[in-house]
Amino acid sequence: MLPKLAPMAFAAPLLLAACAAPLTGSSTEKFAEATLLDATGKPVGNATLTANGDAIELAADVVGLSPGGHGIHLHTTGKCDAPAFTTAGGHLNPNAHKHGTMNPAGPHMGDLPNIAVGPNGVGTMRTTLFGPSEELRAAMFDADGSAVVVHAGPDDYKSDPAGNSGGRIACGVVTITKP
């Protein structure tokens, strides 16, 4: 059971997310989401996927994590067995690219910017995903689904296969909210 202050802790990042402007200026429509759980099963955030024209945007909000940068990625399997979340598989990478936006042979679809967590344990990240919308949807919603995983440390954006971002500390299965 969450402490009484936990709902208030979620409110601030969610309100900020609601007020955030779309990345490309078009109207957006939420179609999928993931509740991020830590190794004990406690909710520590959420991720929302929205369609914005031909692009897909991902917004993630976290609370209660250690301050600093944390790698966050889309993973190949919609399964989040604690405590290590290895059941989520590797990064979403249907085109066999190398990891990282700074890697000349990258990035792959699962690569996302680090989520910066402040001293208060709250962090927010917004980005447009790599790849065409139809290809992304097909990869995310294949037979075994996909997950959003938060890592213990920051992604270096170049080391293959996972950016040296450390262990997996939170995971959420991506579920369709609107077809």
Long-range contacts (C-beta under 8 A, 24 or more apart in sequence): 2-42, 2-43, 6-43, 6-63, 9-63, 9-64, 9-121, 9-122, 10-43, 10-61, 10-63, 12-122, 13-45, 13-61, 13-62, 13-63, 13-122, 13-123, 13-124, 14-46, 14-61, 16-61, 16-124, 17-48, 17-59, 17-61, 17-124, 20-59, 20-126, 22-50, 22-52, 22-57, 23-52, 23-55, 23-57, 23-126, 23-127, 23-128, 24-52, 24-53, 24-55, 24-57, 24-128, 26-52, 26-53, 27-52, 28-52, 28-57, 29-178, 30-177, 30-178, 31-176, 31-177, 31-178, 31-179, 32-140, 32-141, 32-174, 32-175, 32-176, 32-177, 32-178, 33-174, 33-175, 33-177, 34-147, 34-148, 34-172, 34-173, 34-174, 34-175, 35-172, 36-60, 36-62, 36-148, 36-150, 36-170, 36-171, 36-172, 37-80, 37-82, 37-170, 37-171, 37-172, 38-64, 38-82, 38-169, 38-170, 39-82, 39-83, 39-84, 39-85, 39-169, 40-82, 40-83, 41-82, 44-150, 44-170, 45-123, 45-150, 45-170, 45-172, 46-172, 47-148, 47-172, 47-174, 49-140, 49-174, 51-133, 52-128, 54-132, 54-133, 55-128, 55-129, 55-133, 56-128, 56-129, 56-133, 56-136, 56-137, 57-126, 57-127, 57-128, 57-129, 58-112, 58-125, 58-126, 58-127, 58-129, 58-148, 59-124, 59-125, 59-126, 60-112, 60-115, 60-123, 60-124, 60-125, 60-126, 60-148, 60-150, 61-122, 61-123, 61-124, 62-115, 62-117, 62-121, 62-122, 62-123, 62-124, 62-150, 62-170, 63-121, 63-122, 64-121, 65-117, 65-121, 65-123, 65-150, 65-169, 65-170, 66-117, 66-121, 66-152, 67-117, 67-118, 67-119, 67-121, 68-116, 68-117, 68-153, 68-154, 69-114, 69-115, 69-116, 69-117, 69-153, 69-154, 69-155, 70-114, 70-115, 70-117, 70-123, 70-150, 70-151, 70-152, 70-153, 70-154, 70-165, 70-169, 71-112, 71-114, 71-150, 71-151, 71-153, 71-154, 71-155, 71-162, 71-163, 71-165, 71-166, 72-112, 72-113, 72-114, 72-115, 72-125, 72-148, 72-149, 72-150, 72-151, 72-155, 73-110, 73-111, 73-112, 73-148, 73-149, 73-151, 73-155, 73-162, 73-163, 73-165, 74-109, 74-110, 74-112, 74-129, 74-140, 74-146, 74-147, 74-148, 74-174, 75-110, 75-146, 75-147, 75-148, 75-149, 75-171, 76-110, 76-144, 76-146, 77-144, 77-145, 77-146, 77-147, 78-144, 78-145, 78-146, 78-147, 78-173, 78-174, 78-175, 79-144, 79-145, 79-147, 79-173, 80-147, 80-149, 80-171, 80-172, 80-173, 82-171, 84-167, 84-168, 85-147, 85-149, 85-168, 85-170, 85-171, 86-168, 88-147, 88-149, 88-168, 88-171, 89-147, 90-161, 90-162, 91-161, 91-162, 92-139, 92-140, 92-146, 94-135, 94-138, 94-139, 95-131, 98-160, 98-161, 99-158, 99-159, 99-160, 99-161, 99-162, 99-163, 100-155, 100-156, 100-157, 100-158, 100-159, 100-160, 100-163, 101-157, 102-156, 102-157, 102-158, 103-157, 103-158, 103-160, 106-158, 106-160, 109-135, 109-136, 109-139, 111-155, 111-157, 111-163, 112-155, 114-154, 114-155, 115-150, 140-174, 141-174, 141-176, 145-173, 145-174, 146-173, 146-174, 147-171, 147-172, 147-173, 147-174, 148-172, 148-174
